[in-house]
């Protein structure tokens, strides 16, 4: 019998567990496919918002604001108001 047939399935090749590596790569590939599908779904929602008359750029800005801490947003808005007054805007 040849040496290749005597190896266990999860054999280290060059010091790397080939089955473990394959598993990791396949999991990443599945997640990338899911991400691609989700990105398409999000694009569909933005298209729906646009067709309903909403400004997608503003919606994206609102989404960014909602991810941040309220105190951080408030401090930035306060500073922005001060700068606007200083410039007469």
N, C-alpha and C positions, 0 to 999 in steps of 0.2 A: 504494500500500500504506500502511496506517496505521502510525503510530509504534509502537503496542503490538505489532504483529506483527514489527517490526524488532528488538525487544529480544531479547537472548540470554536463555536460560532462567533463569540465575542472576543476574537483574538486581537491582541495588540499588534498593530502593523507599524513598524518604525517607532515603537513606544507609544502609539496612539490607539485607544480602544475604538476600532472602526465602527462597531455598532452604536456605541454611545455618540460618536461624532455624527453618524448618519441620522440618528434620532434627533439630535439638536438641530441639525440643518433642516430636516423635514418639519420640525415644529416651527422654526422661524419662517419657512416657506408658507406654511398654513396661515400663520399670523399675518404675513405680508399680503396674502390673498384676501383675508378678512378685512385688513386695513384698506385695500384697494376698493372692495365692495362698499365699505362704510364711507369712504371718500366720495364715491359715486352717489350714495344715498344723501350725504350732506349737500352735495352739489344740486341734487334734485330739490331739496328743501329750499335752498337759496333761490333756485329758479322759480319755485312756487311763490316765495315771498316777493320776488321781483314782479311776477305777473299779477300779484295782488296789490301792487303799487308801493311796496315798501322799498326803502333804500338799503340795498344789501351792504354797502360800505358802512353805513351807520349800524346795522345789525351786527356786523363783525366787530365794530368798536364796542358795542354793548356787551358782546360775549367776552371780549378781553377784559372789560371793566368788572364783570361778574366773577371772573377768576381771581381777581386781586382782593386783598384785604380792604374792607371799607375805610379804615383809618388812613391807609396809604392813598386811596383814591381821593378822600376828602382833603388830605394835605396837598396833593397835587392840584386839585381844583382850586383850592385857596390860593396857592402860589400862581396859578394861571390867571386868576382874577386880578391879583395884585399886578402882574406883568401887563395885563390888558389895560388896566387903569393907567399904569405908567406910560403906556404908548398911546393912550387916548382912544382905545378901541372899544 
